[in-house]
Amino acid sequence: MYCRNLLLVLFCGLLFKATNGTTTTHIQRSEYEDNGVYPYKEHSLVKTFDNMQNWETTGETSVKPQFIRLTPDEPHRNGGIWNKLPINFPNWEVQLEFKISGKGRGNLHGNGLAFWYVRNPMARGDVFGSADFFHGLGVFMDTYVTRRYGPDYPYISAMVNNGTFSYDNTRDGKPTELAGCKSNFRSSVYRTAISIRYYHGVLLVRTDVDQRNLWSLCFATRVHLPVGLYIGVTAATGELSDNHDILELKTYRLDYPPPTTRDDTNVIVVLPKNDSFAIIGRPFFSWHNINLYMFIFGLYIMFNISKIYYL
């Protein structure tokens, strides 16, 4: 376990390398264009949004020359925009510029925005405007304070699902959360952005909320995602509301060589999963966990007996 975590840290260090060769927790956001790698037009959205044949909208979404508004600042609204073409390459990055703002002050706003990489697009539901029990990846930009009070909000989290788990809105998805971080992306006076990168089994999420053209790390974790799913962005409001706007979405294919410290033969798998997926949703005192605790306790007893024996 220690070696695996060490390899993950080293691998993420490679991902964090800027174009000038230095390693840092911030990366210039123009790193791809500077090296001649440009976004895939069929999977991207840029102003003035006049080339939308590969995209389809749902709900109250309205397309303007300067932005795509998924929801207005009105209660009980939802909307989304989905790419009609699947992502047919294994390693990719989506850079999303967005703005969430409204009349609400303090904690009186909601609910938030979600990025999706899923098998079944266009399905509307209660998870930030999209369907529950999805198959793939969801990255949630949550602004509505329910159980996480005060300084933990706004909050970014991720969930990987094989279609059998439910996102628990009453607990902000905490039982199935893969990883997350606090991020001050709401009502920023700057252009806010999120980078979602999947590269050889590592999901890397970064943000730029102060328009410094630099990425800051939110989290990095191992997951396994199949090729051929669809990307989309959705948003929803409840009793409280916000404007949820997309300013730009760029999708990149990542083809540079993989690290030599990892076997990539099983990167593309049939079902989405993460390294701790088997225990997601299990109660603390399940039989599986009790057996694990007994095993650890047995090792502790054997260790202490061995110390007494060799004294």
PESULHU-V716191 format. One line per field, one symbol per residue. ss: DSSP state (H for helix, E for strand, C for the rest). psi: psi as a letter, one per 30 degrees, with the letter a starting at -180 (. if undefined). burial: I if it has 16 or more other ideal C-beta (glycine too) atoms within 10 Angstrom, else O. A space follows every 10 residues. Layout:
BEGIN
ss: ???
psi: ???
burial: ???
END
This chain:
BEGIN
ss: CHHHHHHHHH HHHHHCECCC CCECCEEECC HHHHCCCCCC HHHCECCCCC CCCCEEEEEC CEECCCCEEE ECCCCCCEEE EEECCCCCCC CEEEEEEEEE ECCCCCCCCC CEEEEEEECC CCCEEEECCE CCCCEEEEEE EECCCCCCCH HHCCEEEEEE EECCCCCCHH HCCHHHCCEE EECCCECCCC CEEEEEEEEC CEEEEEEECC CCCEEEEEEE EEEECCCCCE EEEEEECCCC CCEEEEEEEE EEECCCCCCC CCCCCCCCCC CCEECCHHHC CCCCCCHHHH HHHHHHHHHH HHHHHHHHHH C
psi: eeeeeeeeee eeeefgklfg flklfkkkfg eeefggjllj efglklkghg igfglkllbg kkjlffljje kliklhllll kkkfkljgkf klkkjkklkj lafklbgill ealkkkjlej lfjkagihfl klhljbkkkk jkfjjdfjlb ffllkkllkk kggfkkkjef gggefgkell lkkifkhkfl kklkkjkjjh gkkkklljgg hghkkkkelk lkljkllglk llkllllbel llkjkkfkkk kkkjglkllf gkjgfgejle kkllfgefgk fklehleeee eeeeeeeeee eeeeeeeeeg .
burial: OOOOOOOIOO IIOOIIOOOO OOOOOOIIIO IIOOOOOOII OOIIIOOOIO OOOOIOIIII IOIOOOIIII IIIOOOIIII IIIOOOIOOI IIIIIIIIII IIOIOOOOII IIIIIIIIIO IIIOOOIIII IIOIIIIIII IIIIIOOIOO OOIIIIIIII IOOOIOIIIO OIIOOIIIII IOIOIIIIOO OIIIIIIIII IIIIIIIIIO OOOIIIIIII IIIIIIOOII IIIIIIIOOI IIIIIIIIII IIIIOOOIOO OOOOOOIOOO OIIIOOIOOI OOOOOOOOOO OOOOOOOOOO OOOOOOOOOO O
END
